[in-house]
Amino acid sequence: MASELNKYQPYAIGLLRIVTGLLYFEHGTQKAFNFPIPGPETLSGLAMASAALEVVGGILIILGLLTRPVAIVLAGHMAFAYFLAHFPQSFYPVANGGDAAILFCFVFLTLAATGAGAFSIDNRSR
């Protein structure tokens, strides 16, 4: 059964990449453009840099363009965000609100290791 499911792996990775990119992009548009819901009233320099990474990185991940290097940068961004903003509040992710940061970090690490999967610009010539 596993060998039968293996043929769908590139498509599963591609869908994971696209959905992750859309969610990540949404975090950036909330901060930068108050869309789809209002974000913070003012943004510090760190928050503006974070919004830029989320918007630009999210678009690149959605498109599957430069997926591996972008995913490494974004995994680092999420690890940094977790330890800077969430971990000081509590050791437990469920208590400190850092669940999404951890998941984003490990999905990006997975994309860095596996590549973009199907439906990507990176793989269009293959």
C-alpha positions as CSV (number, residue, x, y, z in Angstrom):
1,M,0.0,0.0,0.0
2,A,2.8,2.4,0.8
3,S,4.3,2.0,-2.6
4,E,0.9,2.7,-4.2
5,L,0.6,5.9,-2.1
6,N,4.2,7.0,-3.0
7,K,3.1,8.1,-6.5
8,Y,1.0,10.9,-4.8
9,Q,3.9,12.2,-2.7
10,P,4.8,15.1,-5.1
11,Y,1.1,16.2,-5.1
12,A,0.8,16.0,-1.3
13,I,4.0,18.1,-0.9
14,G,2.7,20.6,-3.5
15,L,-0.6,21.0,-1.7
16,L,1.1,21.3,1.7
17,R,3.4,24.0,0.2
18,I,0.5,26.0,-1.3
19,V,-1.7,25.9,1.7
20,T,1.2,26.8,4.0
21,G,2.2,29.6,1.8
22,L,-1.4,31.0,1.7
23,L,-1.6,30.9,5.5
24,Y,1.8,32.5,5.9
25,F,1.0,35.2,3.4
26,E,-2.3,35.9,5.2
27,H,-0.3,36.6,8.4
28,G,1.7,39.2,6.5
29,T,-1.2,40.9,4.9
30,Q,-2.9,41.2,8.3
31,K,0.1,43.0,9.7
32,A,0.9,45.1,6.6
33,F,-2.5,45.8,5.1
34,N,-5.1,45.1,7.8
35,F,-6.5,42.3,5.6
36,P,-8.4,40.0,6.1
37,I,-8.8,41.4,9.6
38,P,-7.2,44.4,11.3
39,G,-3.7,43.9,12.5
40,P,-1.7,45.9,15.0
41,E,-2.3,49.6,14.9
42,T,1.4,50.4,14.7
43,L,4.2,48.2,13.6
44,S,7.7,48.2,15.1
45,G,10.7,47.8,12.8
46,L,10.8,44.1,13.7
47,A,7.1,43.7,13.0
48,M,7.5,45.4,9.6
49,A,10.4,43.1,8.7
50,S,8.3,40.1,9.8
51,A,5.4,41.3,7.6
52,A,7.7,41.7,4.6
53,L,9.1,38.2,5.1
54,E,5.5,36.8,5.4
55,V,4.2,38.6,2.3
56,V,7.2,38.0,0.0
57,G,8.1,34.6,1.4
58,G,4.4,33.5,1.3
59,I,4.2,34.4,-2.4
60,L,7.4,32.6,-3.2
61,I,6.3,29.5,-1.3
62,I,2.8,29.5,-3.0
63,L,4.5,29.8,-6.4
64,G,7.1,27.2,-5.6
65,L,9.9,29.6,-6.6
66,L,13.3,29.2,-4.9
67,T,11.4,27.0,-2.5
68,R,14.4,25.4,-0.6
69,P,16.3,28.6,0.2
70,V,13.2,30.5,1.0
71,A,11.9,27.7,3.2
72,I,15.2,27.8,5.2
73,V,14.9,31.5,5.7
74,L,11.3,31.3,6.8
75,A,12.0,28.3,9.1
76,G,14.6,30.5,10.8
77,H,12.1,33.4,11.0
78,M,9.6,31.2,12.7
79,A,12.1,29.8,15.2
80,F,13.2,33.3,16.0
81,A,9.6,34.5,16.4
82,Y,8.8,31.6,18.7
83,F,11.8,32.1,21.0
84,L,11.4,35.9,21.0
85,A,7.6,36.3,21.3
86,H,6.1,33.1,22.6
87,F,8.6,31.1,24.7
88,P,9.1,33.8,27.3
89,Q,5.4,33.7,28.1
90,S,5.4,30.0,28.9
91,F,7.3,26.8,28.3
92,Y,4.2,25.1,26.8
93,P,3.2,26.1,23.2
94,V,-0.5,25.6,24.0
95,A,-0.2,28.2,26.7
96,N,2.1,30.7,24.9
97,G,0.3,30.8,21.6
98,G,3.3,29.5,19.7
99,D,1.7,26.5,18.1
100,A,1.5,28.1,14.6
101,A,5.1,29.3,14.7
102,I,6.3,25.8,15.6
103,L,4.2,24.2,12.8
104,F,5.3,26.8,10.2
105,C,9.0,26.2,11.2
106,F,8.8,22.4,10.8
107,V,6.7,22.6,7.6
108,F,9.3,25.0,6.1
109,L,12.1,22.6,7.2
110,T,10.3,19.8,5.5
111,L,10.0,21.8,2.3
112,A,13.7,22.7,2.5
113,A,14.4,18.9,2.7
114,T,11.8,17.6,0.1
115,G,11.7,20.5,-2.4
116,A,8.6,22.1,-3.8
117,G,6.6,19.1,-4.9
118,A,4.1,19.4,-7.7
119,F,2.6,22.5,-9.1
120,S,5.8,24.6,-8.7
121,I,7.8,26.9,-10.8
122,D,10.9,25.2,-9.4
123,N,9.8,21.9,-11.0
124,R,8.3,23.1,-14.2
125,S,11.1,21.9,-16.5
126,R,11.0,18.4,-15.0
